[in-house]
Amino acid sequence: MAVNKLPEFAKNGQQNTDGLDLEDGFPVNLKPARQWFNFLFNNLTLAINQIIDEKFNKTGGEISSSVQLTSDNSVLTVGNNADIGFVKKSLFKGAVAVGKNNSFTVVQSNNLTISKDASDTYTTLMSVDGNGVLSSLGGFSGNSASASKLQTPRKINDVDFDGSGDINISAPMRYLRTIKSSTVNQAVKDGYYLVADDNDLAGLYGYGVLEVRAQGSVIHQTYFAHTGDFRIAVRQTWDEGLNYSPWLIVGSRSTTATKLENPRTVSFSGAATGSFPYDGSANSSCILTLSNSGVVAGTYASTIQIPSITVNEKGQITGISQQTIRSASATQAGIVQLNNSLTSDSIDQALTAAQGKKLQDEKFAKTGGEISNSVQLTSDNSVLTVGNNYDIGFVKKSEFKGALAVGKNNSFTVVQSNNLIINKDASDTFTTLMTLDGNGVLSSVGGYTGNSSSASKLQTARKVFGQNFDGTNDVSGNITANTGMLLADSFHYIDMGRSGSDRMNFNVHSGVFNFINAQNGNIVARLDSNGIDCNAATASKLQNPRKINGVNFDGTGDINITAPMRYLGNANNSTLNSALNDGFYLVSDSNILGFYGYGILEVRSTGTTIHQTYFAHTKNSNGSVAVRQTWDSGQNFSAWRSLDPIGSVKLSGAITGNASFDESGNISIPTNLQVGIGINQYYQDVTASRISGVVYTNNTGNTIFAIITASGSNNTALTHQVGGVQFINTNESLSRTISYTIPDGASYMVTAATIYKWSECRR
């Protein structure tokens, strides 16, 4: 109920106090003079009317100067549901707070002056929701420190990427240039070259692709001819291209497979369990089942109890218990009963008669002053403005949530005072930290953590082709001030009306304006002298372009990158079974099929299947290229198989000869024709040169044919033998004619009493 002013008593009457001691009051034994009463009641009515003029009416009104809440654990809210306002908790800095289901909103009135009854139409310029996500009507004009994702997804090697998650890409090998066989020794950079030469290269067709792997002084070249019999040529140098090993020609290799030969099972264990079969012939999916955390399922809530929650580092709730809130008293904090009476003198209930009497005695003056506790505007369609032109303040319209409002031609400004405490007369010097104009464009001296046209980095590193890519950040939390809301400071303030006069100072020299989660008090976003220090939901580009495999990328467009095969380090005979990652290794001191021990090991892996190819630096009699595979993640490898062993070819029969080969080129076999009997041979009578019992040897290089007529006697047997094999043995005296062949190199002998004729068909 409004209190009316009193008429001024004895306004025109005598009011002198002659003979009256004002400190002693009326004399005990003397009747007071009437003019003394005139003086007394006139002063009382003037004082009461002054109180009425200068007190702040609970139904609303105007304040002509600054307002300060001087105690901690106090709030200044707007609206009957008290869901937005200033809050100052002990040991915490002042902040703008919103209710659990509300969001911090900056709106603009359709009028230059905000109407006292909140009847204006308001347009939302900026909002921060309960998850700390900052949204602005006009976007952001400065740079944000980081962003959760790019506003416009970009393609990296034809794969969409916006920074919200990791991606895997297939990067083509770098194309370097076109070379000829005369310049192939200069192809020493990692990548591939086009070969175009009318002459051949390594004995293969002169047009094709040369693939180069380089690490330090070691260079490995593989040549794929455009046409031919599906063979490739490889060679190496270990001195930066000064001396190459000879070209080695090997067969083709398979680069793809329709499915895994042995289907595999992918299993999950730990915080979640599940499994699915996989053979590569089709896409697979798996339903994961979360493991129990140990917490009993149920609802944990009470009007006088609060839950105590234990969370592990994985974010799982592992324990919940209930704790009763203690009762409050004059000596301890806790739960308290409300009392709406102004007659009670209880000191352990909220809003006691003593507090009501204190409020009655210490009414807040309309000319300004200090308030030692919270202030709330409890009705809807009400505003709390600053300055005589009413162009900034809080507004609460019926059926709408509370918001910070500015006049039509005003902008929302956050400034910083030059003093630690904001002076009551607004005499500080203020520095602008942030402005939000009538178009909803947010400008900040230090940049932003919300979405903007560019971003310095991504908060959460993402993997691009197996490498960490720093391009995104998550946004969460409220804005929280550093050391209170209304401390005088000439550098940190919010302009609410007249420039330099109507300002809301909110911080000290550090210039931090925090957004706080009203539910748990956590800081989720921050404004300081450098701008917005939180994560942006999106960003049009990165402030600083980053190189991905040597290609600049800032998020404004798609890029295509090439990636050399990864060099993974050194390997030796004892670590070959551990070389399981996709890439290549420098090998020393190996013992693979007796190959030369230094070379290149190339690894291809997918899932549990791993393929290894070893290229020896030089070739020996055992070969230079070997392959093997494992289909169980390296537990069991197949045996090494040489692709280019050195073999031999031996000819026998009518033609003899032999040669070795290693698939490096054509082979030439020197041959000897085994001439048949009678070819280029003639019968010769050799009787005169043949003696019984003498061993002769056929050294003509061909098989010869002998016809011998001889006889034996009682004393000398007739025998014929070739190569130690005897044909006949008789003592008959009758002559016998025997013919037979004698192979090249074979010995032959005849014993007889008489040799009549010995003829041979030979050269």
C-alpha positions, 0 to 999 in steps of 0.5 A: 500500500502506498504511503501518502505524504503529510501536510507540512504542519505549522508551515507558516506558524512560529517555530522559534526554540528560544529557551529550549535546549534541543538536547535536553528536550522539554523542561520537566516543570515547565509547560512547553511553548506552542512554538516549540511544538510547531518546530517539533511537528514541522520538522517531523512532517518534513522528515517523514515526507523526505523519507516518502520522497526518497524511499524506493517503492516496492511497487516500482519507481525510479532511482536517480543514482547508483545502486550497490549490493554491498554484501556477499551471497546476495542477488538482484533479480527481475521478474516474479520467477526470479530467473535472471539477475546479478549474483554475488556468492562469497569467495566467488566473483560477481556474475550475471545468472540465469535460472536452470531452464532459462538462457542469458539473453540480450534483446533490443526494444523497438523504442528508444526508451524502454517502457516501464511496464515492459510493453515494448516489442523485443528482438533477441540479439544474443543468447547463451543457453544452459549448455554454454552455447553462445548465439548471436543474431549477426554472428561475430566480427572478431576471431574466436580462440577455438571452434567445435566445428567449421560453419561450412564443412570442407572436403579433404580429399573428397571427405567432408570435414567440419571439425566435429569428429575424426576422419580417415582419408585416402591420400594419393601419392604426390605427383612430382614431374615427368622424367626420362630414362636419362634422368631417372637417377635424379628422381630422389624425392618421395612421390611418383613420376611419369616416365616418358621415353622412346627408349626402355627403362630397366629393360621394360616399356619406356612409358609408365610410372616411377614410384619413389620412397625416400628416407634420409640417404636411402632411396627406393625406386619402383617402376611400373611399365604402361604395357608389358607382361605385368612385371615391375622393376625395383632398385635402391641407393643408400647414398642419396642417389650416387650409386644405385643397385642394378634394376631387379625385375619382379612379377606383379602383386595383388593390391586388393581382395574381395574378402578376407580368406578367414572371417574374423570376429571383432570384440569389445570389452571393458566399459562396453561389451559386444562383438561382430563377425567381419570378413570384408565382404560387406559393412558390419555393425555391432550393438554395444552393451554398457557394463554395470557401474555398480550404482543401483538403478533408481531415482535419488531426490528429496526436498531436504536431501541432496545426492552425493555423486561419485564419477570416474574418469570415464564419466560413469557414475559409480556411486550415489548416496543421500545427505540430509541438508542441515537446518540453518541458524544464526551460526550455521548455513543450511535449510531454513523455514520462510516466515512472511510475518513482520511481527515475529522477532525470530532469528532462525527464520527467513524474513524475520520481524527484525529484518522487516523492522530494519528494512522499515528503518533503513529504506533505500533512498531514491537518490541512491546508496548501498543495499546490503542484501538481494533485490528482486523485482517480483512482478512480470511486465517490469524493468530495471533500467539505468540512467535517465533515458532508460535505454538499458536494463533488465526486462521481464515480460509476462510469459517470457523469460528475463533478459537484458534489454537496450533501447532501439538506438543503443547497443549492449556494451561491456566496459572495464573501469580503471579502478578495482571498485566502481565509483558510485558517481560513475566518475571512473574511466571505462574501456570498452571490452565488448559491444552488441549493436542493434543488428546483433553484431557482437564485437570484442577487443580480444576476440571470441570463443563462439562462432566467428568468421575465423578460429585459431584452432580446434580445441579437440585434436582430430586425426587426419590420416593418422596425424593429430589435427588441432582445429576444434573445441567444445563450448559449455558453461555460463559467463562469470565475472572476476571479482564482483558485479559493481566494483568501481573500475574505469576500464571494465563496464557496460554502457547502459545509456549516456556514454561515460555516464550510465555505465555498469561496472563489472570487474577489476583490472583483469577484465574477466566477465564469466558466464556461470551455470546456475545449476552447479556454479561452474564457469562455462564461458568468459569475456576478458580484455582479449575477447571471448575465451571459450569454445565457438560452436562453429567457425567460418575459417581458422584464423591461422591457416594450417598445413596438411601435408604441405597444403594450406588449410583454413576451412574456407574451401575444400583441399586435396592432399597427397601423402608419402608412405610413412617412414616408421623407423629402423628394423632388424632381424629381431624386430621384423615380426613387430613391423606391423604398421602401414608404411616402410622401414629401413632394414639392417642386419636381417636374415631373410632367405639368405638375402643381403641384410640391408634394404627396405621393408614395405608393410600394408595392413588392414584389420588383422591382415598384414603384408610385408615386402622386403627389397634387399639393397643388392641381389645375391644368389638367393634373390632380392625381393621376398614377401610374406603375410599374417592374418592374425595381427602378426601372431603367425606369419607365412614363410618368406617367399622369394620372388626372384631366386636364381635358378638353373636350366640344364639340357640333356639328350641330343643337345646338352648345355646349362645356364643360370637365370634370375628373371632379370632378363633373357638367358643364353645357353651354350649347347652341344649337339649330340650327333647321331651314329652315322652323321658326319661319321665314317667306317674306318678299319682300325685293325692294325691299331687294336691289340687284344686286352688293351683298354681303349676310350671313346674321346670323339665327343660322340657315340661310335659304332664298332664291328669286330670279328675275332676268335678264342682258343683253349688258352685265350677266351674271346671277350667283349666289354664296354664301360666294364660290362662284358658281352661275351666270354667263350673259348671257342675257336670259331670266329665270331662277328659282334657289333655294338655302340660305344658311348662318348667317354666310355671305355672298351676292350676285346680279348681274343686269340686272333683278331681278324677285323676291327672296324669303327664308324667314327669321325 
